[in-house]
Amino acid sequence: MTEREPRVDTSLTVAALRTVLLSARYPAGEELRWVGGVIRSWDAALVEVTLSDGTTGLGEAGAGIMAATAVPGIVASFEPYVLGAEFGSPLDVGDHLRAYTAFWARGGILNGVAGAIETACLDAVGKRCGVPAYEILGGARHDSIEAYASGGLGTTFDEVEAWAASQLDGGFGTVKFRAMKDPDTTVRLLDHVTDRLPGGARFVLDAVQGCASSPWALDDAIRVGEEAAARRARWYEEPCFADDIGGYAQVRAALDVPVSGVESNATVREFRELVSAGGVDVAQPDVSFVGGPKAFSRVVRLAADAGVACVPHVWGSGVTFSANLHTVLAEEHVQLFEYCTLPNPLRDALLVQPIRFEAGRVEAPSAPGLGVALTPEVESRFAFVAGGGHVIS
């Protein structure tokens, strides 16, 4: 995030917080199936902030796609530290909450909720001032940003290949698909998909913490990475369990392909340790996981100082999409954006303007704040239903 001062009044006082849980359920037979399980719905854990002047804003705790019901109690526990508090900028909110709750809220979904409150304050101030959120963040450094297609689910090779082909036909230059449960099947998947990619197309292999709930042995993670490198992968994503910093360093040292991670890291400290250990070539923070836009900016700076690229993880409702987009538009070091193209009604329903995607790039939005809105109709249409979400099996 640039150090330039915004040209508007960014001060605020928080008058109220409200948690809103939503679910976009897939009809029976249309669920998203992949080797990690069945996605029966997109769930979202939103935080609505009301400022003392009545302006409202939205943030999202990214982990709500898997653990939405954990969020309301955390928001209620944060209330004493934010209601009535005066801030000079929405970007002061996350640090304020971390300082006052350090005895019990260091990291994980707790910091994601703190970041959601900060994001909601940013949205509200942008709306009050009539400017896009990136202006509050110091101004856009990009008019648009390259996007890659993220999805690549499926339980068969043909399903994954067909998805990749459709994304390239839709204008993306890079596609990311997920590994299979075991290394040998993943290598065969690589053969099947990459042999069918047209000239000039690029791909990313996401090993999903190598792989999901049962991480591969280190030798297998390296072996799959060698196969990805041989096929000129743009990068090799999350080959190890999220906390296995030593494993990341060993895999990266052994391979001639960029290694990336860790999207679920919930603190700047975790990224600092990962980067300092030489674990990644590409850091992948998410505004909705790492603690808000200011924390994201800190990860960008430490990555840039270490010569490491930074590409956001973006996997949630329209609030997560927009929060990450506005934040990276204000970051010169970030040159690539994740665009999940799986069907997600909660992305489209919460955005006030359609996503402008052309020639492989997402254009900067122009609506005030994050460009998101929560209406009674949306709350009714997507009423929360427990038992869905992204459950790893």
Rosetta blueprint (number, residue, H / E / L):
1 M L
2 T L
3 E L
4 R L
5 E L
6 P L
7 R L
8 V L
9 D L
10 T L
11 S L
12 L E
13 T E
14 V E
15 A E
16 A E
17 L E
18 R E
19 T E
20 V E
21 L E
22 L E
23 S E
24 A E
25 R E
26 Y L
27 P L
28 A L
29 G L
30 E L
31 E L
32 L E
33 R E
34 W E
35 V L
36 G L
37 G E
38 V E
39 I E
40 R L
41 S E
42 W E
43 D E
44 A E
45 A E
46 L E
47 V E
48 E E
49 V E
50 T E
51 L E
52 S L
53 D L
54 G L
55 T L
56 T E
57 G E
58 L E
59 G E
60 E E
61 A E
62 G L
63 A L
64 G H
65 I H
66 M H
67 A H
68 A H
69 T H
70 A H
71 V H
72 P H
73 G H
74 I H
75 V H
76 A H
77 S H
78 F H
79 E H
80 P H
81 Y H
82 V H
83 L L
84 G L
85 A L
86 E E
87 F E
88 G L
89 S L
90 P H
91 L H
92 D H
93 V H
94 G H
95 D H
96 H H
97 L H
98 R H
99 A H
100 Y H
101 T L
102 A L
103 F L
104 W L
105 A L
106 R L
107 G L
108 G H
109 I H
110 L H
111 N H
112 G H
113 V H
114 A H
115 G H
116 A H
117 I H
118 E H
119 T H
120 A H
121 C H
122 L H
123 D H
124 A H
125 V H
126 G H
127 K H
128 R H
129 C H
130 G L
131 V L
132 P E
133 A H
134 Y H
135 E H
136 I H
137 L L
138 G L
139 G L
140 A L
141 R L
142 H L
143 D L
144 S E
145 I E
146 E E
147 A E
148 Y E
149 A E
150 S E
151 G L
152 G L
153 L L
154 G E
155 T L
156 T L
157 F H
158 D H
159 E H
160 V H
161 E H
162 A H
163 W H
164 A H
165 A H
166 S H
167 Q H
168 L H
169 D H
170 G L
171 G L
172 F L
173 G L
174 T E
175 V E
176 K E
177 F E
178 R E
179 A L
180 M L
181 K L
182 D L
183 P H
184 D H
185 T H
186 T H
187 V H
188 R H
189 L H
190 L H
191 D H
192 H H
193 V H
194 T H
195 D L
196 R L
197 L L
198 P L
199 G L
200 G L
201 A L
202 R E
203 F E
204 V E
205 L E
206 D E
207 A L
208 V H
209 Q H
210 G H
211 C H
212 A L
213 S L
214 S L
215 P L
216 W L
217 A L
218 L H
219 D H
220 D H
221 A H
222 I H
223 R H
224 V H
225 G H
226 E H
227 E H
228 A H
229 A H
230 A H
231 R L
232 R L
233 A L
234 R L
235 W E
236 Y E
237 E E
238 E L
239 P L
240 C L
241 F L
242 A L
243 D L
244 D L
245 I H
246 G H
247 G H
248 Y H
249 A H
250 Q H
251 V H
252 R H
253 A H
254 A H
255 L L
256 D L
257 V L
258 P L
259 V E
260 S E
261 G E
262 V L
263 E L
264 S L
265 N L
266 A L
267 T L
268 V H
269 R H
270 E H
271 F H
272 R H
273 E H
274 L H
275 V H
276 S H
277 A L
278 G L
279 G L
280 V L
281 D L
282 V E
283 A E
284 Q L
285 P L
286 D L
287 V H
288 S H
289 F H
290 V H
291 G L
292 G L
293 P H
294 K H
295 A H
296 F H
297 S H
298 R H
299 V H
300 V H
301 R H
302 L H
303 A H
304 A H
305 D H
306 A L
307 G L
308 V L
309 A E
310 C E
311 V L
312 P L
313 H L
314 V L
315 W L
316 G L
317 S L
318 G H
319 V H
320 T H
321 F H
322 S H
323 A H
324 N H
325 L H
326 H H
327 T H
328 V H
329 L H
330 A L
331 E L
332 E L
333 H L
334 V L
335 Q L
336 L E
337 F E
338 E E
339 Y E
340 C E
341 T L
342 L L
343 P L
344 N L
345 P H
346 L H
347 R H
348 D H
349 A H
350 L H
351 L E
352 V L
353 Q L
354 P L
355 I L
356 R L
357 F E
358 E E
359 A L
360 G L
361 R E
362 V E
363 E E
364 A L
365 P L
366 S L
367 A L
368 P L
369 G E
370 L L
371 G L
372 V E
373 A L
374 L L
375 T L
376 P H
377 E H
378 V H
379 E H
380 S H
381 R H
382 F L
383 A E
384 F L
385 V L
386 A L
387 G L
388 G L
389 G L
390 H L
391 V L
392 I L
393 S L
